[in-house]
Amino acid sequence: MSSYGFLAGCYDELTYDVDYAAWADYVEKHFTRHGLPGQTVLDLACGTGSLTWELAKRGYEMIGVDRSPEMLAQAAEKDGTDVPIAPMFLCQSMEDLDLYGTIDACVCCLDSVNYVTDPKKLRRAFQRVHLFLMPGGLFLFDINTPEKLMGLDGQVFLDETEDSYCVWRAEYSKRSRLCSYFMDIFRLDPDSGQWDRGEELHQERAYSVEELTEFLRQAGFGQIQVYGNLRLRPPRPGEERIFFVARKDS
């Protein structure tokens, strides 16, 4: 079982409830509060590019990076008629990030950081982001908290639309700190009218605030702040998603 090879074709349908405009609003609030050196923004682990395109509509020069060619194919096919500058999409893993020039900000959203399950690779990914950021640039990302991932253990979920159906169960291991999602996905083929089935395994690692703060410091970031879920306040006990904002010193 691989990740996203089959899911890519129905990912947007199954995540229809994600309000990308609200996520972009939140990102822009931090951009405004801190001020950016310029307008070039990297969307790291961009997936099907929904947030990438949303920020591009707002005038940012976007670069979308993801390790899944299938997800990037979906991103590249989206309508960009109302975008001043179309995003550039690159197929790369986070830890091997290699850009053509510098960026003014990097966003990594929808708990993509949790999907880097090897702490060594995550530390390297933070270092690569720091390398390409302009002085004064921002790195903003969110995570599913350990409490949320532990709470998913043993749960079964069902997502369905007219043309897709996904049932998945979650298992959390305290020893490895990994939450594994075992997915059965069914997609309707519009040409044949038949249903195709795929199986995928996805995993997220539980990282603590202290761990991630130390990884950021080791990468060279300063002014590291932590926020509640799409809020401009510190996290509250039991919050399931939190945000980090780190700045590269001028």
SULMOZI-V328892 format. One record per residue. N is the residue number from 1. RES is the residue in one letter. BURIAL is 1 if it has 9 or more other C-alpha atoms within 8 Angstrom, else 0. D_CENTER is the distance of its C-alpha to the mean C-alpha in whole Angstrom. Layout:
N & RES & BURIAL & D_CENTER
N & RES & BURIAL & D_CENTER
//
This chain:
1 & M & 0 & 21
2 & S & 0 & 18
3 & S & 1 & 14
4 & Y & 1 & 13
5 & G & 1 & 17
6 & F & 1 & 18
7 & L & 1 & 16
8 & A & 1 & 14
9 & G & 1 & 18
10 & C & 1 & 17
11 & Y & 1 & 13
12 & D & 1 & 14
13 & E & 0 & 17
14 & L & 1 & 16
15 & T & 0 & 13
16 & Y & 0 & 16
17 & D & 0 & 16
18 & V & 0 & 12
19 & D & 0 & 14
20 & Y & 1 & 12
21 & A & 0 & 15
22 & A & 0 & 15
23 & W & 1 & 11
24 & A & 1 & 13
25 & D & 0 & 16
26 & Y & 1 & 14
27 & V & 1 & 13
28 & E & 0 & 16
29 & K & 0 & 18
30 & H & 1 & 17
31 & F & 1 & 18
32 & T & 0 & 21
33 & R & 0 & 22
34 & H & 0 & 21
35 & G & 0 & 22
36 & L & 1 & 21
37 & P & 1 & 23
38 & G & 0 & 22
39 & Q & 1 & 20
40 & T & 1 & 18
41 & V & 1 & 14
42 & L & 1 & 11
43 & D & 1 & 8
44 & L & 1 & 7
45 & A & 1 & 5
46 & C & 1 & 6
47 & G & 1 & 7
48 & T & 1 & 10
49 & G & 1 & 10
50 & S & 1 & 11
51 & L & 1 & 9
52 & T & 1 & 11
53 & W & 1 & 14
54 & E & 1 & 14
55 & L & 1 & 14
56 & A & 1 & 16
57 & K & 1 & 19
58 & R & 0 & 19
59 & G & 1 & 21
60 & Y & 1 & 18
61 & E & 1 & 18
62 & M & 1 & 15
63 & I & 1 & 14
64 & G & 1 & 11
65 & V & 1 & 10
66 & D & 1 & 9
67 & R & 1 & 12
68 & S & 1 & 12
69 & P & 0 & 15
70 & E & 1 & 16
71 & M & 1 & 12
72 & L & 1 & 13
73 & A & 1 & 17
74 & Q & 1 & 16
75 & A & 1 & 14
76 & A & 1 & 17
77 & E & 0 & 19
78 & K & 0 & 18
79 & D & 0 & 21
80 & G & 0 & 21
81 & T & 0 & 24
82 & D & 0 & 24
83 & V & 1 & 22
84 & P & 0 & 24
85 & I & 1 & 22
86 & A & 1 & 20
87 & P & 1 & 16
88 & M & 0 & 17
89 & F & 1 & 15
90 & L & 1 & 15
91 & C & 1 & 14
92 & Q & 1 & 14
93 & S & 1 & 12
94 & M & 1 & 11
95 & E & 1 & 14
96 & D & 0 & 16
97 & L & 1 & 15
98 & D & 0 & 18
99 & L & 0 & 18
100 & Y & 0 & 21
101 & G & 0 & 22
102 & T & 0 & 20
103 & I & 1 & 17
104 & D & 1 & 18
105 & A & 1 & 14
106 & C & 1 & 11
107 & V & 1 & 8
108 & C & 1 & 4
109 & C & 1 & 3
110 & L & 0 & 4
111 & D & 1 & 5
112 & S & 1 & 4
113 & V & 1 & 7
114 & N & 1 & 9
115 & Y & 1 & 9
116 & V & 1 & 11
117 & T & 1 & 14
118 & D & 0 & 16
119 & P & 0 & 17
120 & K & 0 & 18
121 & K & 1 & 16
122 & L & 1 & 13
123 & R & 1 & 16
124 & R & 1 & 17
125 & A & 1 & 13
126 & F & 1 & 14
127 & Q & 1 & 17
128 & R & 1 & 16
129 & V & 1 & 14
130 & H & 1 & 17
131 & L & 0 & 19
132 & F & 1 & 18
133 & L & 1 & 18
134 & M & 1 & 21
135 & P & 0 & 23
136 & G & 1 & 22
137 & G & 1 & 19
138 & L & 1 & 16
139 & F & 1 & 12
140 & L & 1 & 10
141 & F & 1 & 8
142 & D & 1 & 8
143 & I & 1 & 9
144 & N & 1 & 11
145 & T & 1 & 14
146 & P & 1 & 17
147 & E & 0 & 19
148 & K & 1 & 17
149 & L & 1 & 16
150 & M & 1 & 20
151 & G & 0 & 21
152 & L & 1 & 19
153 & D & 1 & 22
154 & G & 0 & 24
155 & Q & 0 & 23
156 & V & 0 & 23
157 & F & 0 & 21
158 & L & 0 & 22
159 & D & 0 & 20
160 & E & 1 & 22
161 & T & 0 & 23
162 & E & 0 & 26
163 & D & 0 & 25
164 & S & 1 & 22
165 & Y & 1 & 22
166 & C & 1 & 20
167 & V & 1 & 22
168 & W & 1 & 20
169 & R & 1 & 21
170 & A & 1 & 19
171 & E & 1 & 21
172 & Y & 1 & 20
173 & S & 0 & 22
174 & K & 0 & 24
175 & R & 0 & 25
176 & S & 0 & 22
177 & R & 1 & 19
178 & L & 1 & 17
179 & C & 1 & 16
180 & S & 1 & 17
181 & Y & 1 & 17
182 & F & 1 & 19
183 & M & 1 & 19
184 & D & 1 & 22
185 & I & 1 & 21
186 & F & 1 & 24
187 & R & 1 & 24
188 & L & 1 & 27
189 & D & 1 & 28
190 & P & 0 & 29
191 & D & 0 & 32
192 & S & 0 & 33
193 & G & 0 & 33
194 & Q & 0 & 32
195 & W & 0 & 29
196 & D & 0 & 27
197 & R & 0 & 25
198 & G & 1 & 23
199 & E & 1 & 21
200 & E & 1 & 18
201 & L & 1 & 17
202 & H & 1 & 14
203 & Q & 1 & 14
204 & E & 1 & 12
205 & R & 1 & 14
206 & A & 1 & 15
207 & Y & 1 & 15
208 & S & 0 & 17
209 & V & 0 & 17
210 & E & 0 & 20
211 & E & 0 & 19
212 & L & 1 & 16
213 & T & 1 & 18
214 & E & 0 & 20
215 & F & 1 & 18
216 & L & 1 & 17
217 & R & 1 & 21
218 & Q & 0 & 22
219 & A & 1 & 19
220 & G & 1 & 22
221 & F & 1 & 20
222 & G & 1 & 22
223 & Q & 0 & 22
224 & I & 1 & 19
225 & Q & 0 & 18
226 & V & 1 & 17
227 & Y & 1 & 17
228 & G & 1 & 17
229 & N & 1 & 14
230 & L & 1 & 14
231 & R & 0 & 18
232 & L & 0 & 19
233 & R & 0 & 21
234 & P & 0 & 21
235 & P & 1 & 19
236 & R & 0 & 22
237 & P & 0 & 23
238 & G & 0 & 21
239 & E & 1 & 18
240 & E & 1 & 16
241 & R & 1 & 12
242 & I & 1 & 13
243 & F & 1 & 12
244 & F & 1 & 13
245 & V & 1 & 14
246 & A & 1 & 16
247 & R & 1 & 19
248 & K & 1 & 20
249 & D & 0 & 24
250 & S & 0 & 26
//
